[in-house]
Amino acid sequence: MQQIMKQAQQMQQQLAAAQEELARAEVTGSAGGELVTVTMTGSGEVTAVTIAPAAVDPDDVESLQDLVVAAVRDAQRAVGELTASTMGPLTGGLGGGLGLPGL
């Protein structure tokens, strides 16, 4: 029983370290051939949005809005991939994080 508790504690420490690593990591999503890019932390916080001047057309704001949404979704997809590659080995494919918030 003591060995199981020790293993659980070790896994908990590894998960905490992986969460910290994700929070420090950054990914970038883009849309429209990189007319719009979004930088996001591994924990999902948007840290930067870059819009190329060519994407700005006062007569077509809707297209720019669509590009921003697409870039955010692309960054979220990248966060999901990063999370899976970082946490996957620790969770052993147990459905993404053992039901713990943020995992």
SULWOBEL-V664754 format. One record per pair of residues at least 24 apart in sequence whose C-alpha atoms are under 10 Angstrom apart, sorted by the first residue. I is the first residue (numbers start at 1). J is the second residue. D is the distance in Angstrom with one decimal. If there is no record, write none. Layout:
i = {I & I}
j = {J & J}
d = {D & D}
//
This chain:
i = {11 & 11 & 12 & 14 & 14 & 15 & 15 & 15 & 15 & 15 & 15 & 16 & 18 & 18 & 18 & 18 & 18 & 19 & 19 & 19 & 19 & 19 & 19 & 21 & 21 & 22 & 22 & 22 & 22 & 22 & 25 & 25 & 26 & 26 & 26 & 26 & 27 & 27 & 27 & 27 & 27 & 27 & 27 & 28 & 28 & 28 & 28 & 28 & 28 & 28 & 28 & 29 & 29 & 29 & 29 & 29 & 29 & 29 & 29 & 29 & 29 & 29 & 30 & 30 & 30 & 30 & 30 & 30 & 30 & 30 & 30 & 31 & 31 & 31 & 31 & 31 & 31 & 31 & 31 & 31 & 31 & 31 & 32 & 32 & 32 & 32 & 32 & 32 & 32 & 33 & 34 & 34 & 35 & 35 & 35 & 35 & 36 & 36 & 36 & 36 & 36 & 36 & 36 & 36 & 36 & 37 & 37 & 37 & 37 & 37 & 37 & 37 & 38 & 38 & 38 & 38 & 38 & 38 & 38 & 38 & 38 & 39 & 39 & 39 & 39 & 39 & 40 & 40 & 40 & 40 & 40 & 41 & 41 & 41 & 41 & 42 & 42 & 42 & 42 & 42 & 42 & 42 & 42 & 43 & 43 & 43 & 43 & 43 & 43 & 43 & 44 & 44 & 44 & 44 & 44 & 44 & 44 & 45 & 45 & 46 & 46 & 46}
j = {90 & 91 & 90 & 87 & 90 & 86 & 87 & 90 & 91 & 97 & 103 & 103 & 83 & 86 & 87 & 90 & 103 & 43 & 83 & 86 & 87 & 102 & 103 & 83 & 86 & 79 & 82 & 83 & 86 & 87 & 79 & 82 & 75 & 78 & 79 & 82 & 74 & 75 & 76 & 77 & 78 & 79 & 82 & 71 & 72 & 74 & 75 & 76 & 77 & 78 & 79 & 68 & 70 & 71 & 72 & 73 & 74 & 75 & 76 & 77 & 78 & 79 & 67 & 68 & 69 & 70 & 71 & 72 & 73 & 74 & 75 & 64 & 66 & 67 & 68 & 69 & 70 & 71 & 72 & 73 & 74 & 75 & 63 & 64 & 66 & 67 & 68 & 70 & 71 & 67 & 67 & 71 & 64 & 67 & 68 & 71 & 64 & 65 & 66 & 67 & 68 & 69 & 70 & 71 & 72 & 67 & 68 & 70 & 71 & 72 & 74 & 75 & 68 & 69 & 70 & 71 & 72 & 73 & 74 & 75 & 76 & 71 & 72 & 74 & 75 & 76 & 72 & 75 & 76 & 78 & 79 & 75 & 76 & 78 & 79 & 75 & 76 & 78 & 79 & 80 & 81 & 82 & 83 & 76 & 79 & 80 & 82 & 83 & 102 & 103 & 72 & 75 & 76 & 78 & 79 & 80 & 102 & 76 & 79 & 72 & 75 & 76}
d = {7.4 & 8.9 & 9.4 & 9.3 & 7.4 & 9.4 & 7.3 & 6.8 & 8.4 & 9.0 & 8.5 & 9.7 & 8.9 & 6.5 & 6.6 & 8.6 & 9.4 & 8.1 & 8.8 & 8.6 & 8.1 & 8.0 & 7.5 & 9.8 & 8.4 & 8.6 & 7.7 & 7.0 & 7.6 & 9.1 & 9.2 & 8.8 & 9.4 & 9.4 & 8.3 & 9.4 & 9.5 & 6.4 & 8.6 & 9.5 & 6.3 & 6.6 & 8.4 & 8.4 & 8.8 & 7.8 & 5.3 & 8.8 & 9.8 & 7.3 & 8.8 & 9.7 & 8.3 & 5.1 & 6.3 & 7.4 & 4.6 & 3.8 & 7.6 & 8.1 & 7.1 & 9.4 & 8.2 & 8.3 & 9.6 & 7.3 & 4.3 & 7.5 & 8.7 & 6.2 & 7.2 & 9.9 & 9.0 & 5.6 & 7.3 & 8.6 & 5.8 & 4.9 & 8.7 & 9.3 & 7.6 & 9.8 & 9.8 & 9.3 & 9.5 & 6.4 & 9.3 & 8.5 & 8.4 & 9.8 & 9.3 & 8.5 & 9.1 & 7.8 & 9.2 & 9.3 & 8.3 & 9.8 & 9.9 & 6.3 & 6.2 & 9.4 & 8.7 & 6.4 & 9.3 & 8.9 & 7.7 & 9.3 & 5.8 & 8.0 & 9.1 & 8.5 & 7.8 & 9.5 & 9.5 & 5.8 & 5.9 & 9.1 & 8.3 & 6.4 & 9.5 & 9.0 & 8.3 & 10.0 & 6.8 & 9.6 & 8.4 & 6.4 & 7.8 & 9.0 & 7.7 & 9.1 & 9.4 & 10.0 & 7.5 & 9.5 & 8.9 & 8.6 & 5.4 & 8.3 & 9.7 & 7.1 & 7.1 & 9.6 & 7.5 & 9.5 & 9.9 & 8.6 & 7.8 & 9.4 & 10.0 & 8.6 & 7.0 & 9.9 & 6.8 & 9.2 & 9.9 & 9.6 & 10.0 & 8.3 & 8.9 & 9.6}
//
